[in-house]
Amino acid sequence: MTRTSKLLLVPILLLQILLFTFVAQHRFVDGDEGFYLVASRLVLMHKKPYLDFFFTQAPLLPYVYALWMKSFGISWISAKLLPALLTALLGTLLYEHVRHETRSWIAALSAVVLFAASTLIFAWFPVVKTYSLAGLFLFSAYVVVSRSSAGPHRGWLGAGGLLLGLSVDTRSSLVLVTPLFLWWIFQNSGARARVVSILWFLGGFAIGIVPCLYFFMSSPDAFLFDNLGYYAIRSNAGLVGMWQEKLFVLLMSFLGGPEGNGIQNSILFFISLGLVPLIARREWSPRFAFQIALVLGVIALIPTPVHPQYLCFCIPFLLASTICAVNDWFLTLGSRRERLVAVAGCVLLAAVYLAASVNDFRKYLITGEGIPTVRWAHDKDDWRQQRIIEVSQAIDQIARPGEIVASFWKGYIFQTQASPFPGLEADSGLPIAGKLTPEQRARYHILSWEQIQANFAAHVPRVVVVQNNQEHKSILVPEVMGDAAKSSLLTNGYTLVRSIGDTSIYVCCSKP
């Protein structure tokens, strides 16, 4: 690493931490964040995903966040600092990798600037979801494996397998990238070393997925339902369906839509598609990055329904392949005039790329127009971090420490002394409850609306929090929100004691 590259490394990391921390603290809160944070708090209370509560992802994320919160406190501010740090680390790793491949600090700096300005990065990575943690593990696995070969570096292949396994522990669908890693190792290892190299990688991968194996062995049925079965029944199209919607999302990712501009994805994808095949070197790692991006794009389109945010995993890999390909292509230009034209073209494309993100910054941090969750809100400030904390403080004033409170959005419970109502720990359980038998609901820790109404009739729990999002059809069943839930509570003797924004807190006369 050159002197200039070393000098830039620390400021690049610090500036990214500042940027992504600002975004994390000021971005509209995503609906899933409450679910993940409550799951992490339950882990701190020695509860286990799948075994004690419904959890629709691989098991590692709540344990990582629980460890973080044990050190830095249970609060929205501290919790949202972690994904900001993880995103900054990923951007710094991208900088180091591009510099290693191109030997150019300018190319590396360009990569990290485009990384920070990418809508799919700043909108989704500094959020309490699986993206930043799984993305950091996956990109680290790519860097380690792409630099490893037969001989004295076999141990690094084990490390690469371990990192890939940890990414799968965070987001189970990433297991589908494993065959591509194995193919790359096979292609780029000596004939005599191929088997040993693959075994090193698989050994590390086996160690990495120990958390998944543990929970699978503890309860195969619950583990498979939460990670796979749920996704097969959450829509009427099955596990893989709604092909017209998938095509629409794919077109939006290139042409733009409510959640992003599309221009950035098009620039990265088509430059890589045009230049990467021109590089003749077999062990050229940016080609591997482009292949990973393509596979991740396919994986993102598998779930039903599919969301544009799933494509965020592709961006670090597309940046690595694009910047490295442009750098190598630039070095092949012979005349000074050709290089000047190439530089002018790159500057113009970079300007377009950066300008495209300006409106998206405003959208995710200020207006909330078109973005998930917020678009359905009657009062958009309900999805501001400060408003959520206000509701949590009100709950603590009303409920006794440790008292069980039912909240139709879990984020209100996170920064309180209260405990979530059993069976309502996850936002995604209620919409599918009608598709399960009573035995299945009990086994998977899911409550139906009829069971909730029966609990209200029995004045259990004493405190209930309702957010009036009856138009929000993508996360919660509309008939159990807004007027229907409030009517049921009032009919069963609950009283409205506090309203904050569009969120209401009801209390029943019975003792806790």
C-alpha positions as CSV (number, residue, x, y, z in Angstrom):
1,M,0.0,0.0,0.0
2,T,1.4,3.4,-1.0
3,R,1.9,6.2,1.4
4,T,-1.1,8.2,0.0
5,S,-3.3,5.1,0.3
6,K,-2.3,4.6,3.9
7,L,-2.9,8.3,4.8
8,L,-6.4,8.2,3.2
9,L,-7.5,5.0,5.0
10,V,-8.3,6.5,8.4
11,P,-10.1,9.6,7.1
12,I,-12.1,7.5,4.7
13,L,-13.3,5.3,7.6
14,L,-14.1,8.3,9.9
15,L,-15.9,10.3,7.2
16,Q,-18.1,7.2,6.4
17,I,-18.9,6.7,10.1
18,L,-20.0,10.3,10.3
19,L,-22.1,10.1,7.1
20,F,-23.8,6.8,7.9
21,T,-24.4,7.6,11.5
22,F,-26.1,10.8,10.4
23,V,-28.3,8.8,8.0
24,A,-29.0,6.1,10.5
25,Q,-30.2,8.6,13.1
26,H,-32.2,10.9,10.8
27,R,-33.7,8.4,8.2
28,F,-37.3,7.5,8.6
29,V,-37.5,4.3,10.7
30,D,-38.1,1.2,8.7
31,G,-41.0,-1.0,9.8
32,D,-38.8,-4.1,10.2
33,E,-36.4,-2.4,12.6
34,G,-38.7,-2.7,15.6
35,F,-39.0,-6.5,15.0
36,Y,-35.2,-7.0,14.8
37,L,-34.5,-4.9,17.9
38,V,-37.2,-6.6,20.0
39,A,-35.8,-10.0,18.9
40,S,-32.3,-8.8,20.0
41,R,-33.7,-7.7,23.4
42,L,-35.4,-11.1,23.8
43,V,-32.1,-12.7,23.2
44,L,-30.7,-10.6,26.0
45,M,-33.5,-12.0,28.1
46,H,-32.2,-15.5,27.3
47,K,-34.9,-16.3,24.8
48,K,-34.1,-18.2,21.7
49,P,-35.4,-17.5,18.2
50,Y,-37.6,-20.2,16.7
51,L,-37.7,-22.0,20.1
52,D,-39.3,-19.2,22.1
53,F,-40.5,-16.6,19.5
54,F,-41.3,-16.4,15.8
55,F,-38.2,-15.1,13.8
56,T,-38.2,-15.0,10.0
57,Q,-34.5,-14.8,9.4
58,A,-31.3,-16.8,10.1
59,P,-30.3,-16.6,13.8
60,L,-27.1,-14.6,14.0
61,L,-28.3,-11.0,13.7
62,P,-30.2,-10.7,17.1
63,Y,-27.2,-12.2,18.9
64,V,-24.8,-9.7,17.4
65,Y,-27.1,-6.8,18.3
66,A,-27.7,-8.2,21.7
67,L,-24.0,-8.3,22.4
68,W,-23.7,-4.7,21.1
69,M,-26.6,-3.5,23.3
70,K,-25.2,-5.3,26.3
71,S,-22.1,-3.1,25.9
72,F,-23.7,0.2,24.8
73,G,-27.2,0.1,26.2
74,I,-30.7,-0.7,25.0
75,S,-31.7,2.4,23.0
76,W,-32.6,3.4,19.5
77,I,-29.5,5.7,19.3
78,S,-27.0,3.0,20.3
79,A,-28.7,0.3,18.3
80,K,-28.7,2.3,15.0
81,L,-25.0,3.1,15.5
82,L,-24.1,-0.5,14.8
83,P,-25.3,-0.8,11.2
84,A,-23.7,2.6,10.5
85,L,-20.4,1.3,11.7
86,L,-20.8,-2.0,9.8
87,T,-21.6,0.0,6.6
88,A,-18.5,2.2,7.1
89,L,-16.4,-0.9,7.5
90,L,-17.8,-2.4,4.3
91,G,-17.0,0.9,2.4
92,T,-13.5,0.9,3.8
93,L,-12.9,-2.7,2.8
94,L,-14.2,-1.8,-0.7
95,Y,-11.6,1.0,-0.8
96,E,-8.8,-1.3,0.2
97,H,-9.8,-4.0,-2.2
98,V,-10.1,-1.7,-5.2
99,R,-6.7,-0.2,-4.3
100,H,-5.2,-3.6,-4.1
101,E,-6.6,-4.6,-7.5
102,T,-5.8,-1.4,-9.4
103,R,-2.8,0.0,-7.5
104,S,-4.5,3.4,-7.7
105,W,-5.7,5.4,-4.8
106,I,-7.8,7.5,-7.2
107,A,-9.8,4.5,-8.3
108,A,-10.2,3.3,-4.8
109,L,-11.4,6.7,-3.6
110,S,-13.8,6.8,-6.5
111,A,-15.3,3.5,-5.4
112,V,-15.9,4.6,-1.9
113,V,-17.5,7.9,-2.9
114,L,-19.9,6.1,-5.3
115,F,-20.5,3.6,-2.5
116,A,-21.5,6.3,0.0
117,A,-23.7,8.0,-2.7
118,S,-25.6,4.9,-3.8
119,T,-29.2,5.0,-2.8
120,L,-29.4,1.2,-2.2
121,I,-26.5,1.7,0.2
122,F,-27.3,4.8,2.3
123,A,-31.0,3.9,2.3
124,W,-30.8,0.3,3.4
125,F,-27.4,-0.6,4.9
126,P,-27.4,1.8,7.9
127,V,-30.7,0.3,9.0
128,V,-31.3,-2.3,11.7
129,K,-31.8,-5.1,9.2
130,T,-29.7,-8.0,7.9
131,Y,-28.1,-6.0,5.0
132,S,-25.0,-4.4,6.6
133,L,-24.0,-7.4,8.7
134,A,-24.6,-10.0,6.0
135,G,-23.1,-7.7,3.3
136,L,-19.9,-7.1,5.3
137,F,-19.4,-10.9,5.9
138,L,-20.2,-11.7,2.2
139,F,-17.9,-9.1,0.8
140,S,-15.1,-10.1,3.2
141,A,-15.5,-13.7,2.0
142,Y,-15.2,-12.5,-1.6
143,V,-12.0,-10.5,-0.8
144,V,-10.4,-13.4,1.1
145,V,-11.2,-16.1,-1.4
146,S,-10.3,-14.0,-4.5
147,R,-6.8,-13.4,-3.1
148,S,-6.3,-17.1,-2.1
149,S,-4.9,-19.9,-4.2
150,A,-3.3,-23.3,-3.8
151,G,-0.2,-23.6,-1.6
152,P,0.5,-21.5,1.5
153,H,-2.8,-19.6,1.2
154,R,-5.1,-22.5,1.8
155,G,-5.8,-21.4,5.3
156,W,-7.3,-18.2,3.9
157,L,-9.8,-20.3,2.0
158,G,-10.9,-21.6,5.3
159,A,-11.3,-18.1,6.5
160,G,-13.3,-17.2,3.4
161,G,-15.6,-20.2,4.0
162,L,-16.1,-19.1,7.6
163,L,-17.1,-15.6,6.5
164,L,-19.5,-16.9,3.9
165,G,-21.0,-19.2,6.6
166,L,-21.5,-16.2,8.9
167,S,-23.3,-14.3,6.1
168,V,-25.6,-17.3,5.7
169,D,-26.2,-17.2,9.5
170,T,-27.4,-13.7,9.1
171,R,-29.5,-14.1,5.9
172,S,-30.2,-17.7,4.9
173,S,-30.9,-17.1,1.2
174,L,-27.2,-16.2,0.7
175,V,-26.4,-19.9,0.9
176,L,-27.3,-19.9,-2.8
177,V,-24.0,-18.1,-3.5
178,T,-21.9,-21.0,-2.2
179,P,-21.7,-22.9,-5.6
180,L,-20.2,-19.9,-7.2
181,F,-17.5,-19.7,-4.6
182,L,-16.7,-23.3,-5.0
183,W,-16.6,-22.9,-8.8
184,W,-14.2,-20.0,-8.5
185,I,-11.9,-22.0,-6.2
186,F,-12.0,-25.0,-8.6
187,Q,-11.2,-22.8,-11.6
188,N,-8.3,-20.9,-9.9
189,S,-6.6,-23.7,-8.0
190,G,-3.9,-26.0,-9.4
191,A,-5.0,-29.4,-10.6
192,R,-3.4,-31.1,-7.7
193,A,-4.7,-28.7,-5.1
194,R,-8.3,-28.3,-6.1
195,V,-9.7,-30.9,-3.8
196,V,-7.7,-29.7,-0.8
197,S,-8.6,-26.1,-1.5
198,I,-12.3,-26.9,-1.7
199,L,-12.1,-28.9,1.5
200,W,-10.4,-26.0,3.3
201,F,-13.2,-23.7,2.2
202,L,-16.0,-26.1,3.1
203,G,-14.4,-26.8,6.5
204,G,-14.5,-23.1,7.2
205,F,-18.1,-22.8,5.9
206,A,-19.2,-25.7,8.1
207,I,-17.8,-23.9,11.2
208,G,-19.4,-20.7,10.1
209,I,-22.9,-22.2,9.9
210,V,-22.8,-23.8,13.3
211,P,-25.5,-21.4,14.7
212,C,-27.9,-22.5,11.9
213,L,-27.1,-26.1,12.5
214,Y,-27.6,-25.7,16.3
215,F,-31.1,-24.2,15.9
216,F,-32.0,-26.7,13.1
217,M,-31.1,-29.6,15.4
218,S,-33.0,-28.0,18.3
219,S,-36.2,-27.7,16.3
220,P,-36.0,-28.7,12.6
221,D,-39.7,-27.9,12.0
222,A,-39.7,-24.4,13.6
223,F,-36.3,-23.5,11.9
224,L,-37.5,-24.6,8.5
225,F,-40.9,-22.9,8.8
226,D,-39.4,-19.6,10.0
227,N,-36.7,-19.5,7.3
228,L,-38.6,-21.1,4.4
229,G,-42.2,-22.1,5.1
230,Y,-43.3,-18.6,6.1
231,Y,-42.1,-17.2,2.8
232,A,-44.1,-19.9,0.9
233,I,-47.4,-18.9,2.5
234,R,-47.1,-15.1,3.1
235,S,-48.6,-14.5,-0.3
236,N,-51.1,-16.5,-2.4
237,A,-48.4,-17.0,-5.1
238,G,-46.3,-19.5,-3.2
239,L,-42.6,-19.4,-2.5
240,V,-41.7,-18.4,-6.0
241,G,-44.3,-16.6,-8.0
242,M,-45.7,-13.2,-9.1
243,W,-43.5,-13.2,-12.2
244,Q,-45.0,-10.0,-13.5
245,E,-44.2,-8.3,-10.3
246,K,-40.6,-9.5,-10.4
247,L,-40.2,-8.2,-13.9
248,F,-41.7,-4.9,-12.8
249,V,-39.2,-4.7,-9.9
250,L,-36.3,-5.6,-12.2
251,L,-37.3,-2.8,-14.6
252,M,-37.6,-0.4,-11.7
253,S,-34.1,-1.2,-10.6
254,F,-32.8,0.0,-13.9
255,L,-35.4,2.7,-14.8
256,G,-36.2,4.1,-11.4
257,G,-39.2,4.0,-9.1
258,P,-40.7,5.2,-5.8
259,E,-37.8,3.8,-3.8
260,G,-34.8,4.8,-5.9
261,N,-33.5,6.4,-9.1
262,G,-32.4,3.4,-11.2
263,I,-29.7,5.4,-13.0
264,Q,-27.0,4.3,-10.6
265,N,-27.8,0.6,-11.0
266,S,-27.9,1.0,-14.8
267,I,-24.5,2.7,-14.9
268,L,-22.7,0.1,-12.8
269,F,-24.4,-2.9,-14.4
270,F,-23.9,-2.0,-18.0
271,I,-20.3,-0.7,-17.6
272,S,-19.4,-4.0,-15.9
273,L,-21.3,-6.0,-18.5
274,G,-19.5,-4.2,-21.3
275,L,-15.9,-4.2,-19.9
276,V,-15.5,-7.2,-17.6
277,P,-15.7,-9.8,-20.4
278,L,-12.9,-7.9,-22.2
279,I,-10.3,-8.7,-19.5
280,A,-8.5,-11.8,-20.4
281,R,-6.9,-12.7,-17.1
282,R,-8.5,-15.8,-15.7
283,E,-7.8,-15.0,-12.0
284,W,-9.0,-11.4,-12.3
285,S,-11.1,-11.0,-9.1
286,P,-13.4,-8.2,-10.4
287,R,-14.9,-10.8,-12.8
288,F,-15.7,-12.9,-9.7
289,A,-17.3,-9.8,-8.1
290,F,-19.5,-9.3,-11.2
291,Q,-20.6,-12.9,-11.1
292,I,-21.5,-12.6,-7.5
293,A,-23.5,-9.5,-8.2
294,L,-25.4,-11.4,-10.9
295,V,-26.2,-14.3,-8.6
296,L,-27.3,-11.9,-5.8
297,G,-29.6,-10.2,-8.3
298,V,-31.2,-13.6,-9.1
299,I,-31.5,-14.4,-5.4
300,A,-33.1,-11.0,-4.8
301,L,-35.9,-11.8,-7.3
302,I,-36.7,-15.2,-5.8
303,P,-38.9,-14.3,-2.8
304,T,-42.6,-13.5,-3.2
305,P,-43.3,-10.7,-2.9
306,V,-40.0,-9.1,-4.0
307,H,-38.8,-5.7,-2.9
308,P,-36.2,-3.4,-4.7
309,Q,-34.2,-3.1,-1.5
310,Y,-33.2,-6.8,-1.8
311,L,-30.9,-5.7,-4.6
312,C,-28.7,-3.7,-2.2
313,F,-26.3,-6.6,-1.8
314,C,-25.3,-6.3,-5.4
315,I,-23.9,-2.7,-5.1
316,P,-20.5,-3.3,-3.4
317,F,-19.7,-6.1,-5.9
318,L,-20.8,-4.0,-8.9
319,L,-18.7,-1.1,-7.7
320,A,-15.7,-3.4,-7.4
321,S,-16.1,-4.9,-10.9
322,T,-17.0,-1.5,-12.5
323,I,-14.1,0.6,-11.0
324,C,-11.5,-2.1,-11.7
325,A,-12.8,-2.7,-15.2
326,V,-12.7,1.0,-16.0
327,N,-9.2,1.3,-14.6
328,D,-7.9,-1.6,-16.6
329,W,-9.6,-0.3,-19.8
330,F,-8.1,3.1,-19.2
331,L,-4.6,1.6,-19.1
332,T,-5.1,0.1,-22.5
333,L,-5.7,3.4,-24.2
334,G,-2.7,4.5,-26.3
335,S,-3.0,8.1,-27.1
336,R,-3.3,11.1,-24.8
337,R,-6.4,12.2,-26.6
338,E,-8.2,8.9,-26.0
339,R,-7.3,9.2,-22.3
340,L,-8.6,12.7,-22.0
341,V,-11.9,11.7,-23.7
342,A,-12.1,8.7,-21.3
343,V,-11.5,10.8,-18.2
344,A,-14.1,13.3,-19.4
345,G,-16.6,10.5,-19.9
346,C,-15.9,9.0,-16.5
347,V,-16.3,12.4,-14.8
348,L,-19.6,13.0,-16.6
349,L,-21.0,9.5,-15.5
350,A,-19.8,10.1,-12.0
351,A,-21.5,13.4,-11.9
352,V,-24.8,11.9,-13.1
353,Y,-24.4,9.1,-10.6
354,L,-23.9,11.5,-7.7
355,A,-26.7,13.9,-8.8
356,A,-29.1,11.0,-9.0
357,S,-28.8,10.4,-5.3
358,V,-29.7,14.0,-4.2
359,N,-33.4,13.5,-4.4
360,D,-33.2,10.1,-2.8
361,F,-31.3,11.6,0.2
362,R,-34.2,14.1,0.6
363,K,-36.8,11.3,0.2
364,Y,-35.4,9.0,2.8
365,L,-34.4,11.7,5.3
366,I,-37.0,14.5,4.9
367,T,-40.1,13.8,2.8
368,G,-40.6,10.1,3.0
369,E,-42.4,10.1,-0.4
370,G,-42.7,6.7,-1.9
371,I,-40.6,4.7,0.6
372,P,-41.9,1.6,2.3
373,T,-43.8,2.0,5.6
374,V,-43.8,5.8,5.5
375,R,-45.9,6.0,2.4
376,W,-48.9,4.4,4.2
377,A,-48.6,6.6,7.3
378,H,-51.3,9.1,8.2
379,D,-48.7,11.1,10.1
380,K,-45.2,10.6,8.7
381,D,-43.6,11.8,11.9
382,D,-44.8,8.6,13.5
383,W,-41.8,7.0,11.8
384,R,-39.3,9.5,13.1
385,Q,-37.0,8.1,15.8
386,Q,-37.9,10.8,18.3
387,R,-41.6,10.1,18.0
388,I,-41.0,6.4,18.6
389,I,-39.0,7.2,21.7
390,E,-41.8,9.5,23.0
391,V,-44.2,6.6,22.7
392,S,-41.8,4.3,24.5
393,Q,-41.4,6.8,27.3
394,A,-45.2,7.0,27.6
395,I,-45.4,3.2,27.9
396,D,-42.9,3.3,30.7
397,Q,-45.0,5.9,32.5
398,I,-48.1,3.7,32.2
399,A,-46.8,0.1,32.5
400,R,-45.0,-1.4,35.4
401,P,-41.4,-2.6,34.9
402,G,-41.4,-6.0,33.3
403,E,-45.2,-5.9,32.6
404,I,-46.3,-7.5,29.4
405,V,-47.6,-5.0,26.9
406,A,-49.2,-5.8,23.5
407,S,-48.0,-3.5,20.7
408,F,-49.1,-4.0,17.1
409,W,-45.7,-2.5,16.1
410,K,-42.8,-3.9,18.1
411,G,-40.5,-0.9,17.9
412,Y,-42.5,0.9,20.6
413,I,-41.7,-1.9,23.1
414,F,-37.9,-2.0,22.4
415,Q,-36.7,1.0,24.5
416,T,-39.0,0.3,27.5
417,Q,-39.0,-1.7,30.7
418,A,-42.0,-3.6,29.4
419,S,-42.0,-7.1,27.8
420,P,-43.7,-8.0,24.5
421,F,-46.9,-10.0,24.5
422,P,-46.1,-13.7,23.7
423,G,-47.1,-14.5,20.2
424,L,-46.9,-10.9,19.0
425,E,-43.1,-10.5,19.0
426,A,-43.0,-10.4,15.2
427,D,-45.0,-8.1,12.9
428,S,-45.2,-10.9,10.2
429,G,-47.0,-13.5,12.3
430,L,-50.5,-12.0,12.3
431,P,-51.0,-11.8,8.5
432,I,-50.3,-15.5,8.1
433,A,-52.1,-16.8,11.2
434,G,-55.3,-17.7,9.4
435,K,-53.3,-20.1,7.1
436,L,-52.1,-22.1,10.1
437,T,-53.8,-24.7,12.3
438,P,-54.1,-24.0,16.0
439,E,-51.3,-26.5,16.6
440,Q,-49.0,-24.9,14.1
441,R,-49.7,-21.4,15.6
442,A,-48.8,-22.7,19.1
443,R,-45.7,-24.5,17.7
444,Y,-44.4,-21.4,15.8
445,H,-45.4,-18.9,18.6
446,I,-48.0,-17.0,16.4
447,L,-51.3,-15.5,17.5
448,S,-54.4,-15.1,15.3
449,W,-56.7,-12.1,15.5
450,E,-59.4,-14.3,17.1
451,Q,-57.0,-15.2,19.9
452,I,-56.0,-11.6,20.4
453,Q,-59.7,-10.6,20.7
454,A,-60.2,-13.4,23.2
455,N,-57.3,-12.0,25.2
456,F,-58.8,-8.5,25.1
457,A,-62.1,-9.9,26.4
458,A,-60.2,-11.4,29.3
459,H,-58.4,-8.0,29.9
460,V,-55.0,-9.5,29.0
461,P,-52.8,-7.7,28.7
462,R,-53.6,-4.5,30.6
463,V,-51.8,-2.1,28.3
464,V,-52.2,-2.2,24.5
465,V,-50.5,0.1,21.9
466,V,-52.2,0.6,18.6
467,Q,-50.9,2.5,15.6
468,N,-53.6,3.7,13.2
469,N,-52.1,2.3,10.0
470,Q,-55.2,0.7,8.6
471,E,-54.0,1.5,5.0
472,H,-50.8,-0.3,5.6
473,K,-51.4,-3.6,3.8
474,S,-47.9,-4.9,3.3
475,I,-46.9,-5.5,6.9
476,L,-50.1,-5.8,9.0
477,V,-53.5,-7.1,8.3
478,P,-55.7,-4.0,7.8
479,E,-58.7,-5.2,9.7
480,V,-56.8,-5.6,12.9
481,M,-55.5,-2.0,12.7
482,G,-57.1,1.3,13.2
483,D,-60.8,1.4,13.9
484,A,-61.3,-2.4,14.2
485,A,-58.6,-2.8,16.9
486,K,-59.8,0.3,18.8
487,S,-63.4,-0.8,18.6
488,S,-62.5,-4.2,20.1
489,L,-60.5,-2.6,22.9
490,L,-63.3,-0.1,23.8
491,T,-65.9,-2.9,23.7
492,N,-63.9,-4.9,26.1
493,G,-63.4,-2.2,28.7
494,Y,-60.2,-0.6,27.6
495,T,-59.7,3.2,27.9
496,L,-57.6,5.5,25.7
497,V,-55.1,7.1,28.1
498,R,-52.6,8.6,25.7
499,S,-52.3,9.6,22.1
500,I,-49.0,10.6,20.5
501,G,-49.2,11.4,16.9
502,D,-51.3,8.7,15.3
503,T,-50.5,6.1,18.0
504,S,-52.8,5.3,20.9
505,I,-52.2,3.6,24.2
506,Y,-55.1,1.8,25.9
507,V,-55.3,0.6,29.4
508,C,-57.8,-1.8,31.0
509,C,-59.1,-1.6,34.6
510,S,-57.9,-5.0,35.5
511,K,-54.7,-5.6,37.5
512,P,-51.5,-6.5,35.6
